[in-house]
Amino acid sequence: MKYLCVVFFDEKKLCAMSDHESQAMIDESVAYDESLRASGHRVVATTLELLHAATTVRVRGGVRSVTHGPCAETNGQIGGLILLDARDLNDAIRLASGIPSIRLGGVEVRPIQEPSHRRPSMLRTTGNAIARGPLVLVAVLLAVSGVTGPIQAQDRYPSMAPIEQYRMGRDAEIALARTAAPPSISRDADVLVLGQKNYETAVKGKNGFVCLVGRAFTGPLTNKEYWNPKNRSPMCYNAPAARTVLPVLLKETEMAFAGFSKAQIVDGIKTAVDKKELGAPESGAMCYMLSKEAYLTDRGDHNMAHVMFELPRIDAAAWGADQADSPIFAVSFDPAPMTEFNVPMGQWSDGTDVIAHAP
């Protein structure tokens, strides 16, 4: 049977932890998550942002209202969801008891209702059950989409790792960079590799495209894995993006290699924008990210074939992005005046179907 574990904790206790205590909790959670996966008990697991990021949506009389904050004020906050495959309730309780963050609050264990067992009377229930009911739907949707990841109390990568962990062999980096786009594009593109202080040109092309392997610190400054040394993100900019988007990436890299903190990099980008050293993307700016070999994140399958369209700062709604039924999602590059729209693709750069590559 499948059981949903709703992980509750006290955010005050979480924020009061030292960096050492927090990292120890993260490491323990990652290890337990992996043990659940290896044993076949974990169907899906995901972490929620802290309470400040919550938004509540209500519809009454056909009118939608949106408020900042949680749906209900409680002593404990929902920090994560784990969908388990257990023998019975006792087995699910045993597994839930091993979740490390249970020590900061508790875990609610609830069986997933099979579709064949649903009945209209289930809708006529208490307000408390209705308030928590959507959590089951969230977990099921996550299971279907395949979004998984360990429970994380805070950022797993609070600072930059030793620089050598971000490097790779020059020939291997050139080859990986070329996998970002179809060969008809990448074979005639400039190729950049990570040098001692920044990216440098390793191969001079002739079609205006620029391919490189991005690292986590070359992406949006809001990324919680900003210093993840495992990140390898092959990308290939067209000429307009190479002229106006690539400079932001190079500025971030320069400051990262100079030992700047993330906060200092944010200030550095803002200063460069104010001085007009960096600006909005040029019309037509886009980027390919179709490498089958990419490692974009610790979450899920670690990768996604997609194409990015870079625009001057704009509301995501203008593209219909970030909607529950929209395949497009938007990323802000603040303080750079840029919004990036990511569009998933069905094929990798080598022409194979994405679905055929999925595990």
Buried (B, 14 or more C-beta within 10 A) or exposed (E): EBBBBBBBBBBEEBEEBEEEEBBBBBEBBBEBBEEBBEEEBBBBBBBBEEBEEBEEEEEEEEEEEEEEEBBEEEEBBBBBBBBBBBEEEEBBBEBBEEBBBBEBBBBBBBBBBEEEEEEEEEEEEEEEEEEBBEBBEBBBEBBEEEBBBBBBBBBBBBEBEEEEEBBBEEEEBBBBBBBBBBEEBBBEBBBBBBBEEBBEEBBEBEBBBBBBBBBBBBBBBEBBBBBBBBBBBBBBBBBBBBBBBBBBBBBBBBBBBEEBBBEEBBBBBBEBBEEEEBBBBBEEBBBBBBBBBBBBBBBBBEBBBBBBBBBBBBEBEEBEBBEEEEEBBBBBBBBBBBBBBBBEBEBBBEEEEBEEBEE
